Each structure stands twice: as structure tokens, then as C-alpha cells.
Amino acid sequence: MIASMTGFAREQGELGDAAWVWEVKSVNSKGLDIRIRLPSGNDDVELAARAAIAGIFKRGSINASLTLQRNGGENPLQVNREFLQHLIDVSRELGHETPHVEALFGVRGVVEPREAVVDEAADKARRAAFLETFTAALESLRAARGDEGRKLQIVLESRLAEIEALVVAAEVAANTRQETAKERLAGQVAALLETTTAVPEDRLAQELALLAVKGDVLEEIDRLKAHIAQARELLGESVAIGRRLDFLCQEFNREANTLCSKSNDVAMTRVGLELKAVIDQLREQVQNVE
């Protein structure tokens, strides 16, 4: 089954006083575009996360973010009591009342960040746990993209069936037109020969043959049938096929354009225009395939 490039996954983890959440989103892209947002000090986690994404996915714009929260533990802030007392003393010396606590705490330097004690072993274990949760998130994302791919495959097969039916209709119209064209050309030639003898017969035969070649769409129909067979073969593969399907859609469109340009009757033109519309719908859906 094919895979879509659209998906979302969310996984959470906890270790000691830390809890975190990974969110991974994936949308369409021509290649593999990776963007990761992490709390500062986790550069090694980013490198490993990028490698993990590239090892699973071939295409898609993938955005991953890690939200980290400390549960309890030591207060990360401390009060500079000496500076606080100094402010109170100065205020009293100037004859002012003691300022409100809110005003004092708003003075820069009264409340300071507490210097954290780095536990390298705990920090290493926490980063390893981050990556373990991230791996689970990527697996969930792969499953989500697979689910979307199964739905997408149904749509693509339906569009191919529509294209196949229109190609059959074009073939019927071409055969019908061929008989009609023969009769019309025979009448035109007979009328021309009755009115003039200035046109050499070999020249007239060449012109008639050229008209027949210009109006022949059987070659385009055969190529369209081959493209349908190739598209169905690609849909049966389990690797990334999005680029090849997109190229095949261009070939579909090229043959449909040629068919329309060669058409000189209403029935063939109608089929050709419907064919182009369905091919456009097919290509629009193919943009979602990995």
C-alpha cells in the first residue's frame, strides 16, 4: 500500500522531575524537509532526531517539537536577601514608607535564577528518554501516514478507472470517426475531381494520407493504456512512488492534449476534455503520495 505525506502524532514521556511531549506533523513537500524545535541545550537530541526521521521517511515537510516541563523539584529562582534589605533601608533613610513587596520584587536583581547543579548521568538518561519517546512518535506518524495512504489509494484507483473508461470511449469515437471520415473524404475527392483536373493524383494521395495521419489518435490511445497499466503497477509497490506517479501524470496529460488537438469532431473533443479533467484530479491527489 502507498503512504501519504500527511499525518500527525503526539507522544509523551516522564522521567524523574521532568515530563515532556513530542508533537510531529507532516504535510506535502517535493522532498524531505525537516524542522525541529527543542528547548536550549539539546543539540545532540536534534541531530539524532533528524537522523531518525531521514531513516524512516523519504518525502514530506516534517515539523517536530519538544515541550519540556519540570514537575516539582527545587525552585529555579532565589531571592537576593541582602539586596532586598538594602532597598528597604535606603527607602527608610529617605523618609519613605517600606515599599510593597510586589514593587520590591520587580526591581532587577532582587529575584535571581538559582544556579542549577548539573547531574550529567541524569541529563544523559533524560536525553535518551527523549529519543525513545520520539521514536514512538515517529512510528505513530508512520502509521497515520499509512492510514491516509490507504484512503488515498482508493481515490487514485477510482480516478484510474475513470481514465480507463474515457480511453475506451475515445477508442470507440476514433473508430466511428474513421469510417465517417472515409465517407466524407471520398465525397470531397469526388467533388474535387469533377470540378478540376489540375491536381495530380499522386499529390492528392499524399495530401489525403497526411490528413489521415494528422487525425489518427490510436497511437495516443495505446500510450494512455500503457500509462494506466504502469500506474496500477506502481500502486502495488511498497516504496515511495510519489515522484514517479507525478511524472506519469505529466505523460497522461501530454497524451490527452495531443488527442484533443487531433480531434475534429464533437464526440472526440468531449471525451478529450473529460479526460483532461480527470487527469488533473488524479495529479492533484498524487501530490499527497510519498
VOKOL-16626 format. One record per residue (C-alpha): residue number from 1; residue in three letters; y, x, z negated. Coordinates in steps of 0.1 Angstrom, whole numbers, plus 2048, in hexadecimal, padded with zeros to 3 digits. Layout:
N
<drenmi NUM 'ALA' <Y X Z>>
...
***
This chain:
290
<drenmi 1 'MET' <800 800 800>>
<drenmi 2 'ILE' <824 80B 807>>
<drenmi 3 'ALA' <83D 812 7EB>>
<drenmi 4 'SER' <861 805 7E9>>
<drenmi 5 'MET' <87E 81B 7DF>>
<drenmi 6 'THR' <88B 801 7C8>>
<drenmi 7 'GLY' <881 800 7A3>>
<drenmi 8 'PHE' <88B 802 77F>>
<drenmi 9 'ALA' <879 80F 75F>>
<drenmi 10 'ARG' <882 812 73B>>
<drenmi 11 'GLU' <86F 825 720>>
<drenmi 12 'GLN' <878 82E 6FC>>
<drenmi 13 'GLY' <86C 848 6E4>>
<drenmi 14 'GLU' <871 853 6C0>>
<drenmi 15 'LEU' <86B 873 6AC>>
<drenmi 16 'GLY' <877 87B 689>>
<drenmi 17 'ASP' <89B 86F 685>>
<drenmi 18 'ALA' <8A1 86C 6AB>>
<drenmi 19 'ALA' <89B 84E 6C2>>
<drenmi 20 'TRP' <8A1 84D 6E7>>
<drenmi 21 'VAL' <89F 838 706>>
<drenmi 22 'TRP' <899 843 72A>>
<drenmi 23 'GLU' <8A5 82C 746>>
<drenmi 24 'VAL' <89C 834 76A>>
<drenmi 25 'LYS' <8AA 821 788>>
<drenmi 26 'SER' <8A0 826 7AD>>
<drenmi 27 'VAL' <8B1 819 7CD>>
<drenmi 28 'ASN' <8B0 821 7F2>>
<drenmi 29 'SER' <8B9 843 7FF>>
<drenmi 30 'LYS' <8B2 857 81F>>
<drenmi 31 'GLY' <8A4 873 809>>
<drenmi 32 'LEU' <89D 87A 7E5>>
<drenmi 33 'ASP' <8BE 879 7D1>>
<drenmi 34 'ILE' <8BA 880 7AB>>
<drenmi 35 'ARG' <8D5 87B 791>>
<drenmi 36 'ILE' <8CE 880 76C>>
<drenmi 37 'ARG' <8E5 879 74E>>
<drenmi 38 'LEU' <8DB 88A 72D>>
<drenmi 39 'PRO' <8EB 891 70B>>
<drenmi 40 'SER' <8FA 8B4 70A>>
<drenmi 41 'GLY' <8E3 8D1 702>>
<drenmi 42 'ASN' <8C5 8C4 716>>
<drenmi 43 'ASP' <8C8 8D9 736>>
<drenmi 44 'ASP' <8A3 8E3 735>>
<drenmi 45 'VAL' <899 8BE 732>>
<drenmi 46 'GLU' <8AD 8B7 752>>
<drenmi 47 'LEU' <89C 8D2 766>>
<drenmi 48 'ALA' <879 8C5 75B>>
<drenmi 49 'ALA' <883 8A1 762>>
<drenmi 50 'ARG' <88F 8AA 785>>
<drenmi 51 'ALA' <86E 8BB 78D>>
<drenmi 52 'ALA' <85B 89D 780>>
<drenmi 53 'ILE' <86E 885 796>>
<drenmi 54 'ALA' <869 89C 7B5>>
<drenmi 55 'GLY' <844 89E 7AE>>
<drenmi 56 'ILE' <83F 878 7B0>>
<drenmi 57 'PHE' <859 86A 7C8>>
<drenmi 58 'LYS' <862 874 7EB>>
<drenmi 59 'ARG' <880 85E 7F2>>
<drenmi 60 'GLY' <899 849 7DF>>
<drenmi 61 'SER' <8B9 84D 7CB>>
<drenmi 62 'ILE' <8AD 851 7A8>>
<drenmi 63 'ASN' <8C4 84F 789>>
<drenmi 64 'ALA' <8B5 858 767>>
<drenmi 65 'SER' <8C8 856 746>>
<drenmi 66 'LEU' <8BE 85F 723>>
<drenmi 67 'THR' <8CF 84E 705>>
<drenmi 68 'LEU' <8C9 860 6E4>>
<drenmi 69 'GLN' <8CF 852 6C1>>
<drenmi 70 'ARG' <8CB 861 69F>>
<drenmi 71 'ASN' <8BB 84B 685>>
<drenmi 72 'GLY' <8C8 852 662>>
<drenmi 73 'GLY' <8C6 876 658>>
<drenmi 74 'GLU' <8E3 88B 64C>>
<drenmi 75 'ASN' <907 87E 653>>
<drenmi 76 'PRO' <914 892 670>>
<drenmi 77 'LEU' <938 891 661>>
<drenmi 78 'GLN' <946 8A1 642>>
<drenmi 79 'VAL' <968 89E 62F>>
<drenmi 80 'ASN' <97D 8BC 62A>>
<drenmi 81 'ARG' <986 8B5 606>>
<drenmi 82 'GLU' <99D 8D2 601>>
<drenmi 83 'PHE' <9B3 8C8 61F>>
<drenmi 84 'LEU' <9B2 8A3 614>>
<drenmi 85 'GLN' <9BE 8AD 5F1>>
<drenmi 86 'HIS' <9D9 8C2 600>>
<drenmi 87 'LEU' <9E6 8A5 614>>
<drenmi 88 'ILE' <9E7 88F 5F5>>
<drenmi 89 'ASP' <9F9 8AA 5E0>>
<drenmi 90 'VAL' <A14 8AF 5FB>>
<drenmi 91 'SER' <A19 88A 5FE>>
<drenmi 92 'ARG' <A1F 887 5D8>>
<drenmi 93 'GLU' <A37 8A5 5D8>>
<drenmi 94 'LEU' <A4C 894 5F2>>
<drenmi 95 'GLY' <A4E 875 5DC>>
<drenmi 96 'HIS' <A38 860 5F1>>
<drenmi 97 'GLU' <A1C 84A 5E5>>
<drenmi 98 'THR' <9F9 855 5EC>>
<drenmi 99 'PRO' <9F1 84D 610>>
<drenmi 100 'HIS' <9D6 834 618>>
<drenmi 101 'VAL' <9B3 842 61E>>
<drenmi 102 'GLU' <9B3 835 642>>
<drenmi 103 'ALA' <9D3 849 649>>
<drenmi 104 'LEU' <9C5 869 639>>
<drenmi 105 'PHE' <9A4 867 64B>>
<drenmi 106 'GLY' <9B8 864 66C>>
<drenmi 107 'VAL' <9C7 887 667>>
<drenmi 108 'ARG' <9B6 8A1 67C>>
<drenmi 109 'GLY' <9A2 8B9 666>>
<drenmi 110 'VAL' <99A 8A1 64A>>
<drenmi 111 'VAL' <97A 895 659>>
<drenmi 112 'GLU' <966 8B0 66A>>
<drenmi 113 'PRO' <944 8B2 67C>>
<drenmi 114 'ARG' <929 8C0 666>>
<drenmi 115 'GLU' <919 8E0 674>>
<drenmi 116 'ALA' <8F6 8D7 67E>>
<drenmi 117 'VAL' <8D9 8EC 673>>
<drenmi 118 'VAL' <8C4 8F3 692>>
<drenmi 119 'ASP' <89F 8EF 68E>>
<drenmi 120 'GLU' <891 8FF 6AD>>
<drenmi 121 'ALA' <86E 8F2 6A8>>
<drenmi 122 'ALA' <879 8CF 6A3>>
<drenmi 123 'ASP' <891 8D1 6C0>>
<drenmi 124 'LYS' <876 8DE 6D7>>
<drenmi 125 'ALA' <85E 8C2 6CC>>
<drenmi 126 'ARG' <879 8A8 6D2>>
<drenmi 127 'ARG' <880 8B5 6F6>>
<drenmi 128 'ALA' <85B 8B4 6FD>>
<drenmi 129 'ALA' <85A 890 6F0>>
<drenmi 130 'PHE' <878 888 707>>
<drenmi 131 'LEU' <864 893 725>>
<drenmi 132 'GLU' <845 881 71A>>
<drenmi 133 'THR' <858 860 719>>
<drenmi 134 'PHE' <869 869 73A>>
<drenmi 135 'THR' <846 86D 74A>>
<drenmi 136 'ALA' <83D 84B 73F>>
<drenmi 137 'ALA' <85E 83D 74D>>
<drenmi 138 'LEU' <856 84D 76F>>
<drenmi 139 'GLU' <833 83D 76F>>
<drenmi 140 'SER' <843 81C 768>>
<drenmi 141 'LEU' <85C 821 784>>
<drenmi 142 'ARG' <840 82A 79C>>
<drenmi 143 'ALA' <82E 80A 792>>
<drenmi 144 'ALA' <84E 7F6 798>>
<drenmi 145 'ARG' <854 806 7BA>>
<drenmi 146 'GLY' <82F 7FE 7C2>>
<drenmi 147 'ASP' <833 7DA 7B9>>
<drenmi 148 'GLU' <852 7D7 7CF>>
<drenmi 149 'GLY' <83F 7E9 7EA>>
<drenmi 150 'ARG' <823 7CF 7EA>>
<drenmi 151 'LYS' <83D 7B3 7EE>>
<drenmi 152 'LEU' <84F 7C7 809>>
<drenmi 153 'GLN' <82E 7CD 81D>>
<drenmi 154 'ILE' <829 7A7 81F>>
<drenmi 155 'VAL' <84C 7A4 82F>>
<drenmi 156 'LEU' <846 7C1 847>>
<drenmi 157 'GLU' <825 7B3 853>>
<drenmi 158 'SER' <835 791 858>>
<drenmi 159 'ARG' <850 7A1 86D>>
<drenmi 160 'LEU' <837 7B4 882>>
<drenmi 161 'ALA' <823 794 888>>
<drenmi 162 'GLU' <844 784 895>>
<drenmi 163 'ILE' <84A 7A1 8AB>>
<drenmi 164 'GLU' <827 7A0 8B9>>
<drenmi 165 'ALA' <82A 77B 8C1>>
<drenmi 166 'LEU' <84B 781 8D3>>
<drenmi 167 'VAL' <83C 79D 8E7>>
<drenmi 168 'VAL' <820 786 8F2>>
<drenmi 169 'ALA' <83A 76C 8FC>>
<drenmi 170 'ALA' <84D 787 90F>>
<drenmi 171 'GLU' <82D 790 921>>
<drenmi 172 'VAL' <827 76C 92B>>
<drenmi 173 'ALA' <84B 769 937>>
<drenmi 174 'ALA' <848 789 94B>>
<drenmi 175 'ASN' <829 77D 95D>>
<drenmi 176 'THR' <838 75B 964>>
<drenmi 177 'ARG' <858 76B 970>>
<drenmi 178 'GLN' <844 783 987>>
<drenmi 179 'GLU' <835 765 99A>>
<drenmi 180 'THR' <857 754 99C>>
<drenmi 181 'ALA' <868 774 9A7>>
<drenmi 182 'LYS' <84F 779 9C3>>
<drenmi 183 'GLU' <856 756 9D1>>
<drenmi 184 'ARG' <87C 75A 9CD>>
<drenmi 185 'LEU' <87C 77C 9DE>>
<drenmi 186 'ALA' <865 76F 9FA>>
<drenmi 187 'GLY' <87E 753 A01>>
<drenmi 188 'GLN' <89C 76B A00>>
<drenmi 189 'VAL' <88B 784 A17>>
<drenmi 190 'ALA' <882 768 A30>>
<drenmi 191 'ALA' <8A6 75C A30>>
<drenmi 192 'LEU' <8B3 77F A35>>
<drenmi 193 'LEU' <89C 787 A52>>
<drenmi 194 'GLU' <8A7 766 A63>>
<drenmi 195 'THR' <8CC 76F A61>>
<drenmi 196 'THR' <8CB 794 A6A>>
<drenmi 197 'THR' <8B5 7AF A78>>
<drenmi 198 'ALA' <8CB 7CC A6E>>
<drenmi 199 'VAL' <8B7 7D5 A4F>>
<drenmi 200 'PRO' <899 7EC A56>>
<drenmi 201 'GLU' <878 7DF A48>>
<drenmi 202 'ASP' <871 7FF A35>>
<drenmi 203 'ARG' <893 7FE A25>>
<drenmi 204 'LEU' <88E 7DA A1C>>
<drenmi 205 'ALA' <86C 7E3 A0C>>
<drenmi 206 'GLN' <87C 7FE 9F8>>
<drenmi 207 'GLU' <897 7E7 9EA>>
<drenmi 208 'LEU' <87D 7CD 9E1>>
<drenmi 209 'ALA' <867 7E7 9D0>>
<drenmi 210 'LEU' <886 7F3 9BC>>
<drenmi 211 'LEU' <88E 7D0 9B1>>
<drenmi 212 'ALA' <86A 7CB 9A6>>
<drenmi 213 'VAL' <86B 7EB 991>>
<drenmi 214 'LYS' <88C 7E3 981>>
<drenmi 215 'GLY' <87F 7C1 976>>
<drenmi 216 'ASP' <85D 7CD 96A>>
<drenmi 217 'VAL' <85B 7CB 944>>
<drenmi 218 'LEU' <836 7D0 940>>
<drenmi 219 'GLU' <83A 7F4 936>>
<drenmi 220 'GLU' <852 7EB 91A>>
<drenmi 221 'ILE' <83A 7D0 90F>>
<drenmi 222 'ASP' <81D 7E9 90D>>
<drenmi 223 'ARG' <833 801 8F9>>
<drenmi 224 'LEU' <83D 7E5 8E1>>
<drenmi 225 'LYS' <818 7DD 8DC>>
<drenmi 226 'ALA' <811 802 8D4>>
<drenmi 227 'HIS' <82E 803 8BB>>
<drenmi 228 'ILE' <820 7E4 8A9>>
<drenmi 229 'ALA' <7FE 7F5 8A6>>
<drenmi 230 'GLN' <80E 815 899>>
<drenmi 231 'ALA' <823 802 880>>
<drenmi 232 'ARG' <804 7F1 872>>
<drenmi 233 'GLU' <7F2 812 870>>
<drenmi 234 'LEU' <80F 821 85C>>
<drenmi 235 'LEU' <80F 803 844>>
<drenmi 236 'GLY' <7EB 80C 83C>>
<drenmi 237 'GLU' <7F3 82F 830>>
<drenmi 238 'SER' <7FA 837 80B>>
<drenmi 239 'VAL' <814 852 810>>
<drenmi 240 'ALA' <83A 850 815>>
<drenmi 241 'ILE' <83E 840 838>>
<drenmi 242 'GLY' <862 833 836>>
<drenmi 243 'ARG' <871 84D 84E>>
<drenmi 244 'ARG' <856 848 868>>
<drenmi 245 'LEU' <859 823 866>>
<drenmi 246 'ASP' <87F 825 86B>>
<drenmi 247 'PHE' <87A 83B 88A>>
<drenmi 248 'LEU' <861 822 897>>
<drenmi 249 'CYS' <87A 806 893>>
<drenmi 250 'GLN' <892 819 8A9>>
<drenmi 251 'GLU' <877 81B 8C3>>
<drenmi 252 'PHE' <871 7F5 8C0>>
<drenmi 253 'ASN' <896 7EF 8C5>>
<drenmi 254 'ARG' <898 806 8E3>>
<drenmi 255 'GLU' <87C 7F3 8F5>>
<drenmi 256 'ALA' <88B 7D2 8EC>>
<drenmi 257 'ASN' <8AD 7DD 8FB>>
<drenmi 258 'THR' <89C 7E8 91B>>
<drenmi 259 'LEU' <889 7C7 91D>>
<drenmi 260 'CYS' <8A9 7B3 91A>>
<drenmi 261 'SER' <8BB 7C9 934>>
<drenmi 262 'LYS' <89F 7C3 94D>>
<drenmi 263 'SER' <89E 79E 947>>
<drenmi 264 'ASN' <8AC 787 962>>
<drenmi 265 'ASP' <8A1 765 956>>
<drenmi 266 'VAL' <8A9 74F 938>>
<drenmi 267 'ALA' <886 74F 929>>
<drenmi 268 'MET' <883 775 928>>
<drenmi 269 'THR' <8A6 77A 91B>>
<drenmi 270 'ARG' <8A0 761 8FF>>
<drenmi 271 'VAL' <880 773 8F4>>
<drenmi 272 'GLY' <891 795 8F6>>
<drenmi 273 'LEU' <8AE 78A 8DF>>
<drenmi 274 'GLU' <896 77B 8C6>>
<drenmi 275 'LEU' <882 79B 8C7>>
<drenmi 276 'LYS' <8A1 7B0 8BF>>
<drenmi 277 'ALA' <8AA 799 8A2>>
<drenmi 278 'VAL' <887 79D 892>>
<drenmi 279 'ILE' <887 7C2 898>>
<drenmi 280 'ASP' <8A9 7C4 885>>
<drenmi 281 'GLN' <899 7B1 868>>
<drenmi 282 'LEU' <87C 7C9 868>>
<drenmi 283 'ARG' <892 7E7 868>>
<drenmi 284 'GLU' <8A7 7D9 84B>>
<drenmi 285 'GLN' <888 7D6 836>>
<drenmi 286 'VAL' <87B 7F8 840>>
<drenmi 287 'GLN' <89A 808 830>>
<drenmi 288 'ASN' <889 7FF 80E>>
<drenmi 289 'VAL' <869 812 816>>
<drenmi 290 'GLU' <863 834 805>>
***
